């Protein structure tokens, strides 16, 4: 089922209603389900999440409600650490896990799990991975690392390599095609052609993966992708543009599979504090035969 969403403004006559009562009155959720949505972080008042069912919303306040009836239990998985020092943390994000909270929940994502498992951490996010994509994600642990990481990701002063499995072979090539959101697409998706909203330049280099790089992986056609820009769904969109969508990527026409075969594999960057050249790698364990 699709996520249910509502946005409304509190009327003066509703000023004395508890938030769970108000939500039940203005949506098709029961009061009990409204409390569940609040607990999961799916309610915002004036763009700020709240979990207080007994809160009285002020007239004129904007209330946003999102409820996903298909949400699984809050995950309890250990997040593998690839690299850590006093300033930064690099982890191997599991597939199927959102990087940060969504409209419907802020308890089912990587940041929430890290904060639960490491209460001492106050991580700062500078880039994201799609929910279905696994692999390397770098976060700042210390605010002093924020400027350096922000500059690196914004100015492309790093090397990001991904491993993708596709259904047919692909020769080495470079795709320079702008990416924008497809107007009216439901579910929402991006593209390189047609009626696009705010298309932005995007460049991706592709090459076939070597036998050494794919040793031990499930048999198939693998490509290594290097992105020079950071557009939403960039690799997925550019491969679909080439007629070689990622295996398992139903949104962009990929052949059916039990997973999206896309992994953030290697990352090269300068340490934001020490200036040391870091070469990080997260082996694609879930691709193993």
C-alpha positions in Angstrom: 0.0 0.0 0.0 1.1 3.6 -0.7 2.1 5.9 2.2 -0.9 8.0 3.2 -0.2 11.7 3.5 -2.3 14.7 4.7 -1.5 18.4 5.1 -3.9 20.7 6.8 -4.2 24.0 8.8 -5.7 24.0 12.3 -9.0 25.9 12.4 -9.8 28.1 15.3 -12.6 25.7 16.4 -10.0 22.9 16.8 -7.7 24.7 19.3 -8.8 22.6 22.2 -8.3 19.2 20.5 -5.4 16.9 21.4 -3.2 16.2 18.4 -4.3 12.6 18.2 -7.9 13.7 18.3 -7.3 16.3 15.6 -5.5 13.9 13.3 -8.3 11.3 13.7 -10.9 14.0 12.9 -9.1 15.4 9.8 -7.8 12.1 8.3 -9.1 8.6 7.8 -6.8 7.3 10.6 -8.2 6.1 13.8 -7.1 7.7 17.0 -5.0 4.7 17.9 -3.3 4.7 14.5 -2.8 8.5 14.9 -0.8 7.8 18.1 1.2 5.1 16.2 2.0 7.7 13.5 3.1 10.1 16.2 5.3 7.5 17.9 7.1 6.7 14.6 7.8 10.4 13.8 5.2 10.7 11.1 3.7 13.9 12.3 5.0 17.4 11.9 3.6 20.7 13.3 5.0 23.7 11.4 7.6 21.5 9.8 8.9 20.1 13.1 8.4 16.5 14.2 6.4 15.9 17.3 5.5 12.7 19.2 3.2 14.3 21.9 -0.3 12.9 21.4 -1.7 15.3 24.0 -0.3 18.5 22.4 -2.8 21.2 21.6 -2.0 22.6 18.1 -2.5 26.4 17.8 -4.9 27.8 15.2 -3.2 28.5 12.0 -0.5 25.8 12.5 0.3 23.6 9.6 0.0 19.8 10.4 1.6 17.2 8.2 0.7 13.5 8.7 2.3 10.6 7.0 1.5 6.9 7.8 2.9 3.9 6.1 0.7 0.8 6.8 3.4 -1.5 5.5 6.3 -0.4 7.7 8.1 -3.4 9.2 9.2 -3.4 12.8 12.0 -1.0 13.7 15.2 -2.8 12.4 17.7 -4.1 14.8 20.9 -4.6 12.7 24.5 -3.8 13.5 25.9 -1.2 11.1 29.3 -2.3 9.9 32.1 0.3 10.4 34.6 0.6 7.6 36.7 3.4 9.1 36.6 5.5 12.2 38.7 8.1 13.9 38.1 11.1 16.2 36.6 13.2 13.4 34.8 10.9 10.9 33.0 7.6 10.6 32.6 5.5 7.4 30.0 2.8 7.5 28.7 0.1 5.1 24.9 0.9 4.8 22.7 -2.2 4.5 20.4 -2.3 1.4 16.8 -1.6 2.2 17.6 1.0 4.9 16.9 4.7 4.3 19.8 7.0 5.0 17.7 9.4 7.0 14.2 9.7 8.2 11.3 9.9 5.8 7.9 11.6 6.1 6.4 8.5 7.8 9.2 7.6 10.2 12.5 8.7 11.7 13.1 5.3 13.5 13.7 3.0 10.5 16.8 4.7 9.0 20.6 4.5 9.3 21.0 7.7 11.4 18.4 6.5 13.9 20.1 3.1 14.2 23.5 4.7 14.7 22.2 6.9 17.4 20.5 3.9 19.1 23.7 1.8 18.9 26.1 4.6 19.6 24.4 7.1 21.9 27.7 9.0 22.2 27.5 9.8 18.5 26.1 13.0 17.0 26.7 12.3 13.3 26.5 14.9 10.6 25.3 13.8 7.1 26.9 15.2 4.0 25.7 12.7 1.3 23.1 9.9 1.0 22.5 6.6 -0.6 19.2 5.4 -2.0 17.2 3.1 0.2 17.9 0.1 -2.0 21.6 0.8 -2.5 24.2 -0.6 -0.1 27.7 0.5 0.6 30.0 3.3 1.8 28.6 6.3 3.6 30.8 8.9 5.3 29.6 11.0 8.3 31.3 13.6 10.4 31.6 12.8 14.1 33.1 16.1 15.1 31.7 19.5 13.9 35.3 20.5 13.0 35.1 17.9 10.1 32.0 19.5 8.7 33.5 22.2 6.5 36.0 19.9 4.9 33.5 17.1 4.1 31.0 19.6 2.9 33.5 21.1 0.5 34.7 17.7 -0.7 31.2 16.5 -1.6 30.1 19.9 -3.0 33.2 20.5 -5.2 33.6 16.9 -6.3 37.1 16.6 -4.7 36.7 12.9 -4.3 36.4 9.7 -6.2 33.2 7.7 -5.8 33.0 4.2 -7.5 29.9 2.1 -7.5 29.4 -1.5 -8.6 26.2 -2.3 -10.5 24.9 -5.5 -12.1 23.0 -5.2 -15.3 21.2 -7.7 -17.6 23.3 -7.1 -20.8 27.0 -6.2 -21.3 28.0 -2.5 -21.6 31.1 -1.1 -23.2 33.1 1.6 -21.5 31.5 5.0 -22.0 30.7 8.4 -20.4 27.2 9.7 -20.1 26.7 13.5 -19.9 23.0 14.0 -19.7 21.0 16.3 -17.4 18.8 14.7 -14.8 15.5 16.1 -13.6 12.3 14.9 -12.0 9.7 13.6 -14.5 6.7 15.9 -14.3 3.6 14.0 -13.2 5.3 10.7 -12.8 3.7 8.4 -10.2 5.6 7.0 -8.4 8.1 9.9 -8.6 11.2 9.2 -10.7 13.9 11.0 -12.6 15.0 11.0 -16.2 17.2 12.5 -18.9 14.5 13.2 -21.5 11.0 14.4 -21.7 9.2 17.0 -19.5 11.6 17.4 -16.7 11.4 19.6 -13.6 14.6 21.6 -13.0 17.1 19.3 -14.9 20.7 19.6 -13.8 23.9 18.6 -15.5 25.2 15.1 -14.6 28.2 13.0 -15.7 28.9 9.3 -15.1 31.8 7.2 -16.4 31.0 3.5 -16.9 33.3 0.5 -17.6 33.0 -3.2 -17.5 34.2 -4.7 -14.1 37.2 -6.9 -14.4 37.3 -10.6 -13.6 39.4 -9.8 -10.5 36.9 -7.2 -9.3 33.9 -9.7 -9.6 35.7 -12.8 -8.3 33.3 -14.6 -6.0 30.2 -12.6 -7.0 27.1 -14.1 -8.4 27.6 -14.6 -12.2 26.4 -11.7 -14.4 27.3 -8.5 -16.2 28.9 -6.0 -13.8 29.9 -2.4 -14.5 31.9 0.1 -12.4 30.4 3.5 -12.3 32.3 6.7 -11.4 30.1 9.7 -10.7 31.3 13.2 -11.1 28.1 14.8 -9.9 25.7 13.9 -7.2 22.2 13.9 -8.7 19.3 11.9 -7.2 19.3 8.3 -8.7 22.1 9.4 -11.0 23.6 5.9 -11.8 20.2 4.3 -12.0 18.9 7.0 -14.4 22.0 7.0 -16.6 22.0 3.3 -17.0 18.3 3.3 -17.8 19.1 6.0 -20.4 21.6 3.6 -22.0 19.0 0.8 -22.0 20.9 -1.1 -19.3 18.9 -0.5 -16.1 20.2 -1.9 -12.8 19.1 -5.4 -12.2 16.2 -5.4 -9.8 15.5 -1.6 -10.2 11.8 -1.9 -11.1 11.4 1.9 -10.9 13.6 2.3 -14.0 12.8 -0.8 -15.9 15.3 -3.2 -14.5 14.7 -7.0 -14.8 13.0 -8.6 -11.8 15.3 -9.6 -8.8 15.1 -9.9 -5.1 17.3 -6.8 -4.7 18.6 -3.7 -6.4 22.1 -4.7 -7.6 23.9 -1.4 -6.8 26.6 -0.9 -4.3 28.7 2.1 -3.2 32.0 0.3 -3.4 35.0 2.6 -3.1 35.6 6.1 -2.0 38.7 8.2 -2.2 38.9 11.6 -0.4 41.2 13.8 1.6 40.7 13.6 5.3 38.9 16.8 6.3 41.3 17.5 9.2 44.6 15.8 8.6 44.6 16.1 4.8 45.6 12.4 4.5 44.5 10.6 1.3 41.9 8.0 2.4 41.0 5.1 0.2 38.0 3.4 1.7 36.3 0.2 0.4 33.2 -1.8 1.4 33.2 -5.2 -0.3 29.8 -6.1 -1.9 29.2 -9.0 0.4 25.5 -9.3 -0.5 26.4 -9.9 -4.2 28.4 -13.1 -3.3 27.4 -16.3 -5.1 
